[in-house]
Amino acid sequence: MQNRAMKTAAKWREFLKSEGARRATGFRAAFSGLRRLVTSERHFQIHLIAATCAVIMAAFLDFSSLEWAILADTIGLVLFAEGLNSAIERAIDTTTPSFHPIAKAAKDIAAAAVLIAAIVSVIVGLLLYGPKLWALLVARH
């Protein structure tokens, strides 16, 4: 019985070792993709600059925990949409070297997803920042 338990434990060790290696490879690929987004995707960089400004302004306006959570989710939504759009564009560019109307439609739809996320982020921004900025403006006069 003890021999069987040792064999089972050895199998689990091997499984966990190989699973850990697979996960490490997956994380390396994900961070490589993130590095590519940050260093070479212009629209992603613009969204990062906007997000940085939003975070600085939120700190200045003393956001509550809930407001920070909403802001973080909104920023994440826009960056996610932009990353997915970039991936879709690269995949289409790789598989469709010449113009194809379906490829164009797919790229347009992916870009529309970013547009929707950006519009939602503006609405959320107005709801989060508007009352606080208005209160500051009124307090100064």
C-alpha positions, 0 to 999 in steps of 0.5 A: 500500500505504501509503495502505491502511495509513493507511486501516486505521489511521484506521478503528482510531482511530475504532473505539477512540474510539467503543469508549472512549466506550461503555466510559466511558458503561458505567462512569458507569452502573455508578458511578451504580448503586453510588452509588444502592446506597450512598445509598438501599438500607438493606440494602446500607448494613447490609451495608457496615457489617458489612463495615467491622466485619469489615475492622477486626477482621481488621486487628486480628487480623492476617489472613494474605494468604489470610484477607484474600482469603477475607474480600474474596471473602465480602464481595464475594459478599454485596454482589453478592447484595444489589445484584442483589436490589435491581435485581431488586426495582426491575425488578419494581416498575417492570413489575408495578404491582399484586400478582402471584404470579410477581413475588412469587416472583421477589422472594422468590427474589432475597431468598433469594439474599442470605440464602444469601450472608449465611449463607455469610458467617457460616460463613466468619466463624466459620472465619476469626475463631473460632480467632483469637478463641479463641486471644486468649480462652485467652491472657488466662486 
